[in-house]
Amino acid sequence: MKIEIRENDKVVIFGAGLVGSLLSILLSRKGFQVEIHEKRPDLRFKAYANLRSINLALSHRGWRILEEAGLADDLKKIALPMYGRLVHIPGKEAVFQPYGKSEQAIYSISRYKLNCFLLDKAEEEKNIKIYFESKAEKFAFDKSLAYVADIEGLRHRLEAKAFFGSDGAFSALRYEMMREDKFMYEQNYIEHGYKEFTIPPAPNGDWALRKDGLHIWPRKSFMMIALPNQDKTFTCTLFFPFEGKSSFSGIDSENEIKTFFEKEFPDLITLIPDYLSQYQNHPVASLVTIKCAPWNNRNFLLIGDAAHAIVPFYGQGMNAGFEDCRILMEHLQSAESWDGLFSQFYKNRRADADAISDLALENFIEMRDLISDPEFILKKKLESIIVSLGIENWIPQYTMVTFSDLPYSQAQERGHHQAFVLEQLRKLENWNDLEETEWAEKVAVHLEMLWP
Ligand SMILES: Cc1cc2nc3c(=O)[nH]c(=O)nc-3n(C[C@H](O)[C@H](O)[C@H](O)COP(=O)(O)OP(=O)(O)OC[C@H]3O[C@@H](n4cnc5c(N)ncnc54)[C@H](O)[C@@H]3O)c2cc1C
């Protein structure tokens, strides 16, 4: 049975995280009556004892829908542009590797502030109601019903024309879908976890490091990164294996932690004077990849992390969730029924979610290991020559993923093909024996054959 889409339809969103709050604004502007049910208290008014100070990289796909919704200008005021990577190798000056053209940047933004901002904007819309401490618990797909529990544990029955599960990686709606026939589900934890540190402002009150880049300390099997915050601190994240010699379980005593930092991050010892107590007291969190199919059941839809949780190494989890919202709205323009819309959206989007999930895992290897590898640096140099020569249809993979709207699956396919061509190009000359002035000519000649 088709559930026709009508203006004024009541729709329910579970989860007022980043994706749910943005989605509510977009749906309300289409004339729907939106109800959001969020299991936590309103994060704008309650102090969370263990709220993570996580900050996120917001890039083109996220900005695009924020711009379309008229939210980008205000958000730019609380975001800091990062134009490239600043790579820290022990005993050397940090090296700047631009992300793309000189004006292309990703933006560091606090997840907490972004979520508060989106909730404020959602509340300004006249046809959105937000219920906090209202936890989605049960769903009846065939009856178009759901049940939420309030803080006292009392259940309330919700009827609506459409239901959206933007309730994150451990989605309650997805668990219910898993009980249905032919639902596919895959969940993988990587062997690394993460721990956060804060670099305080420098003694002169300024940022202690350059604030226009994303700092990386690549150490092959692990890495530290740092993103700037508006209050002149940096949030650092150590991605480290759970087990093994160099790991969270292997480095535990005061002595081990000191020796480890002295060897691997000597500059951070000065920048984070209390690194020892931060290491000992900050929690370790795990990183999960979740794939599932389908994302829809009748008029119920999973969206954002609930549909596709990915590791953070391409900085795309939230960006992909925001792009979900844009693509869903585009499909809505010609959709007649909610179930038809959800099925179309899922079919169109799934391959892209799978692609960014795989790309994010690949990028971890690039960030922690390859960016300091001479072979990788050589290939990047060759690629920058290709770009400067204006070779048709060649766009670096990072640019396709981060600074374009090209579907992730196409970015993945084209990126892999380009990587293959670069590998061939690398083998055709002893590039390091040539004068760099000769490179462009040689590259152009070889590409006539390799990239006709
Ligand atoms: C360390 C780290 C770094 C990251 N860095 C980046 C980055 O640089 N760039 C980027 O794009 N992405 C990044 N991400 C990913 C990004 O944080 C997520 O993709 C994004 O938060 C997903 O948004 P969401 O709204 O789908 O889910 P969430 O943000 O998880 O929100 C889900 C909401 O649903 C609520 N909820 C849960 N269960 C229920 C229930 N039963 N009933 C009602 N409400 C419920 C939760 O309380 C929450 O408010 C990073 C993630 C991590 C862990």
The ligand as an SDF file (V2000), in Angstrom:
LIG
                    3D

 53 58  0  0  0  0  0  0  0  0999 V2000
   36.5370   10.6730   16.5390 C   0  0  0  0  0  0  0  0  0  0  0  0
   35.5620   11.0710   15.4730 C   0  0  0  0  0  0  0  0  0  0  0  0
   35.9020   12.0560   14.5730 C   0  0  0  0  0  0  0  0  0  0  0  0
   35.0190   12.4100   13.5610 C   0  0  0  0  0  0  0  0  0  0  0  0
   35.3980   13.3640   12.6670 N   0  0  0  0  0  0  0  0  0  0  0  0
   34.5720   13.7010   11.6480 C   0  0  0  0  0  0  0  0  0  0  0  0
   34.9430   14.7060   10.7260 C   0  0  0  0  0  0  0  0  0  0  0  0
   36.0200   15.2930   10.8240 O   0  0  0  0  0  0  0  0  0  0  0  0
   34.0830   15.0130    9.7080 N   0  0  0  0  0  0  0  0  0  0  0  0
   32.8800   14.3810    9.5690 C   0  0  0  0  0  0  0  0  0  0  0  0
   32.1610   14.6810    8.6010 O   0  0  0  0  0  0  0  0  0  0  0  0
   32.5010   13.4140   10.4420 N   0  0  0  0  0  0  0  0  0  0  0  0
   33.3000   13.0690   11.4800 C   0  0  0  0  0  0  0  0  0  0  0  0
   32.9120   12.1280   12.3870 N   0  0  0  0  0  0  0  0  0  0  0  0
   31.6170   11.4440   12.1990 C   0  0  0  0  0  0  0  0  0  0  0  0
   30.4360   12.2630   12.7430 C   0  0  0  0  0  0  0  0  0  0  0  0
   30.6170   12.5630   14.1140 O   0  0  0  0  0  0  0  0  0  0  0  0
   29.1700   11.4520   12.5490 C   0  0  0  0  0  0  0  0  0  0  0  0
   29.0980   10.9690   11.2420 O   0  0  0  0  0  0  0  0  0  0  0  0
   27.9270   12.2990   12.8400 C   0  0  0  0  0  0  0  0  0  0  0  0
   27.9290   12.7270   14.1680 O   0  0  0  0  0  0  0  0  0  0  0  0
   26.6780   11.4720   12.5420 C   0  0  0  0  0  0  0  0  0  0  0  0
   25.5440   12.2320   12.8140 O   0  0  0  0  0  0  0  0  0  0  0  0
   24.1600   11.5190   13.1180 P   0  0  0  0  0  0  0  0  0  0  0  0
   23.2030   12.6190   13.4290 O   0  0  0  0  0  0  0  0  0  0  0  0
   23.8530   10.5450   12.0610 O   0  0  0  0  0  0  0  0  0  0  0  0
   24.4230   10.6590   14.4430 O   0  0  0  0  0  0  0  0  0  0  0  0
   24.7750   11.1850   15.8940 P   0  0  0  0  0  0  0  0  0  0  0  0
   25.5640   12.4260   15.8400 O   0  0  0  0  0  0  0  0  0  0  0  0
   25.3600   10.0200   16.6150 O   0  0  0  0  0  0  0  0  0  0  0  0
   23.3470   11.5410   16.5420 O   0  0  0  0  0  0  0  0  0  0  0  0
   22.4360   10.5380   16.8810 C   0  0  0  0  0  0  0  0  0  0  0  0
   21.4380   11.1240   17.8860 C   0  0  0  0  0  0  0  0  0  0  0  0
   20.4270   10.1650   18.1300 O   0  0  0  0  0  0  0  0  0  0  0  0
   20.1820   10.1010   19.5240 C   0  0  0  0  0  0  0  0  0  0  0  0
   19.6220    8.7670   19.8010 N   0  0  0  0  0  0  0  0  0  0  0  0
   20.2900    7.5740   19.8410 C   0  0  0  0  0  0  0  0  0  0  0  0
   19.4380    6.5700   20.0980 N   0  0  0  0  0  0  0  0  0  0  0  0
   18.1980    7.1430   20.2080 C   0  0  0  0  0  0  0  0  0  0  0  0
   16.8990    6.6100   20.4830 C   0  0  0  0  0  0  0  0  0  0  0  0
   16.7030    5.2890   20.7010 N   0  0  0  0  0  0  0  0  0  0  0  0
   15.8590    7.4790   20.5110 N   0  0  0  0  0  0  0  0  0  0  0  0
   16.0290    8.8110   20.2920 C   0  0  0  0  0  0  0  0  0  0  0  0
   17.2400    9.3570   20.0820 N   0  0  0  0  0  0  0  0  0  0  0  0
   18.3140    8.5350   20.0200 C   0  0  0  0  0  0  0  0  0  0  0  0
   21.5450   10.3470   20.1520 C   0  0  0  0  0  0  0  0  0  0  0  0
   21.4240   10.7610   21.4890 O   0  0  0  0  0  0  0  0  0  0  0  0
   22.0730   11.4440   19.2250 C   0  0  0  0  0  0  0  0  0  0  0  0
   21.6820   12.7150   19.6490 O   0  0  0  0  0  0  0  0  0  0  0  0
   33.7670   11.7530   13.4400 C   0  0  0  0  0  0  0  0  0  0  0  0
   33.4180   10.7670   14.3590 C   0  0  0  0  0  0  0  0  0  0  0  0
   34.3030   10.4190   15.3650 C   0  0  0  0  0  0  0  0  0  0  0  0
   33.9090    9.3310   16.3200 C   0  0  0  0  0  0  0  0  0  0  0  0
  1  2  1  0
  2  3  1  0
  2 52  2  0
  3  4  2  0
  4  5  1  0
  4 50  1  0
  5  6  2  0
  6  7  1  0
  6 13  1  0
  7  8  2  0
  7  9  1  0
  9 10  1  0
 10 11  2  0
 10 12  1  0
 12 13  2  0
 13 14  1  0
 14 15  1  0
 14 50  1  0
 15 16  1  0
 16 17  1  0
 16 18  1  0
 18 19  1  0
 18 20  1  0
 20 21  1  0
 20 22  1  0
 22 23  1  0
 23 24  1  0
 24 25  2  0
 24 26  1  0
 24 27  1  0
 27 28  1  0
 28 29  2  0
 28 30  1  0
 28 31  1  0
 31 32  1  0
 32 33  1  0
 33 34  1  0
 33 48  1  0
 34 35  1  0
 35 36  1  0
 35 46  1  0
 36 37  1  0
 36 45  1  0
 37 38  2  0
 38 39  1  0
 39 40  1  0
 39 45  2  0
 40 41  1  0
 40 42  2  0
 42 43  1  0
 43 44  2  0
 44 45  1  0
 46 47  1  0
 46 48  1  0
 48 49  1  0
 50 51  2  0
 51 52  1  0
 52 53  1  0
M  END
$$$$
